Amino acid sequence: MSAAQRFFNSIGVVLTLACFAVVVAGNTELLSRFEHTGFPLSWILAGAAVLAFLATEFCDSSASLPEEAEDFEPQFSSEWEAVELHS
């Protein structure tokens, strides 16, 4: 796992835990001052966590593409070879 993947993954985990903490503490007087009725703070944290996990997956897929391209060798089936021989 690259450094960028670890960074985004840890950000996603922290934001997910913060989202759960906000949901659990949502009924306290201290946190209710910061909550917006139309768009709660927990939704913002959950959305940011999803984006962080998507960034982790994007870093993973972009890093693995050149490696897959080098190892890729097309394997033709025997039926395809038979069609080419008859042509």
DRENDO-1510 file (C-alpha; in Angstrom, 1 decimal, always signed):
<recs>
REC; n; res; u; v; w
REC; 1; MET; +0.0; +0.0; +0.0 .
REC; 2; SER; +1.5; +3.3; -1.0 .
REC; 3; ALA; +1.8; +6.4; +1.2 .
REC; 4; ALA; -1.1; +8.1; -0.5 .
REC; 5; GLN; -3.3; +5.1; +0.0 .
REC; 6; ARG; -2.4; +4.9; +3.7 .
REC; 7; PHE; -3.1; +8.6; +4.1 .
REC; 8; PHE; -6.5; +8.5; +2.5 .
REC; 9; ASN; -7.4; +5.3; +4.2 .
REC; 10; SER; -6.5; +6.7; +7.6 .
REC; 11; ILE; -8.5; +9.9; +6.9 .
REC; 12; GLY; -11.5; +7.8; +6.0 .
REC; 13; VAL; -11.2; +5.7; +9.1 .
REC; 14; VAL; -10.9; +8.9; +11.3 .
REC; 15; LEU; -13.9; +10.5; +9.6 .
REC; 16; THR; -16.0; +7.4; +10.0 .
REC; 17; LEU; -15.2; +7.2; +13.7 .
REC; 18; ALA; -16.0; +10.9; +14.0 .
REC; 19; CYS; -19.3; +10.4; +12.3 .
REC; 20; PHE; -20.2; +7.6; +14.7 .
REC; 21; ALA; -19.1; +9.8; +17.6 .
REC; 22; VAL; -21.3; +12.7; +16.4 .
REC; 23; VAL; -24.3; +10.5; +16.0 .
REC; 24; VAL; -23.9; +9.0; +19.5 .
REC; 25; ALA; -23.3; +12.5; +21.0 .
REC; 26; GLY; -26.0; +14.1; +19.0 .
REC; 27; ASN; -28.4; +14.4; +21.9 .
REC; 28; THR; -26.0; +16.3; +24.1 .
REC; 29; GLU; -26.5; +20.0; +24.7 .
REC; 30; LEU; -22.9; +20.8; +23.7 .
REC; 31; LEU; -23.1; +19.2; +20.2 .
REC; 32; SER; -26.7; +20.2; +19.5 .
REC; 33; ARG; -25.5; +23.8; +19.2 .
REC; 34; PHE; -23.5; +22.9; +16.1 .
REC; 35; GLU; -26.0; +20.7; +14.5 .
REC; 36; HIS; -27.9; +22.0; +11.5 .
REC; 37; THR; -31.4; +20.6; +11.2 .
REC; 38; GLY; -31.4; +20.5; +7.4 .
REC; 39; PHE; -27.9; +19.0; +6.9 .
REC; 40; PRO; -26.5; +17.3; +10.1 .
REC; 41; LEU; -22.8; +17.3; +10.9 .
REC; 42; SER; -22.7; +13.5; +10.8 .
REC; 43; TRP; -23.8; +13.6; +7.1 .
REC; 44; ILE; -20.9; +15.9; +6.3 .
REC; 45; LEU; -18.4; +13.6; +8.0 .
REC; 46; ALA; -19.9; +10.5; +6.4 .
REC; 47; GLY; -19.7; +12.1; +2.9 .
REC; 48; ALA; -16.1; +13.2; +3.5 .
REC; 49; ALA; -15.3; +9.6; +4.7 .
REC; 50; VAL; -16.8; +8.2; +1.5 .
REC; 51; LEU; -14.7; +10.6; -0.6 .
REC; 52; ALA; -11.6; +9.6; +1.3 .
REC; 53; PHE; -12.2; +5.9; +0.7 .
REC; 54; LEU; -12.9; +6.6; -3.0 .
REC; 55; ALA; -9.6; +8.5; -3.2 .
REC; 56; THR; -7.9; +5.4; -1.7 .
REC; 57; GLU; -9.4; +3.2; -4.4 .
REC; 58; PHE; -8.5; +5.7; -7.1 .
REC; 59; CYS; -4.9; +5.7; -5.9 .
REC; 60; ASP; -5.0; +1.9; -5.9 .
REC; 61; SER; -6.3; +1.6; -9.4 .
REC; 62; SER; -4.1; +4.2; -10.9 .
REC; 63; ALA; -1.0; +2.7; -9.4 .
REC; 64; SER; -1.8; -0.8; -10.6 .
REC; 65; LEU; -2.7; +0.0; -14.2 .
REC; 66; PRO; +0.9; +0.1; -15.6 .
REC; 67; GLU; +1.8; -3.1; -13.9 .
REC; 68; GLU; -1.2; -4.9; -15.4 .
REC; 69; ALA; -0.4; -3.6; -18.8 .
REC; 70; GLU; +3.1; -5.1; -18.8 .
REC; 71; ASP; +1.9; -8.5; -17.8 .
REC; 72; PHE; -1.0; -8.6; -20.2 .
REC; 73; GLU; -0.6; -11.0; -23.1 .
REC; 74; PRO; -3.7; -11.8; -25.1 .
REC; 75; GLN; -4.6; -15.5; -25.1 .
REC; 76; PHE; -6.5; -16.6; -28.2 .
REC; 77; SER; -8.7; -19.6; -28.0 .
REC; 78; SER; -8.2; -22.6; -30.3 .
REC; 79; GLU; -11.4; -21.7; -32.1 .
REC; 80; TRP; -10.0; -18.3; -33.0 .
REC; 81; GLU; -6.9; -19.9; -34.4 .
REC; 82; ALA; -9.0; -22.3; -36.4 .
REC; 83; VAL; -11.0; -19.4; -37.9 .
REC; 84; GLU; -7.7; -17.6; -38.9 .
REC; 85; LEU; -6.4; -20.8; -40.5 .
REC; 86; HIS; -9.5; -21.2; -42.7 .
REC; 87; SER; -9.5; -17.6; -43.9 .
</recs>
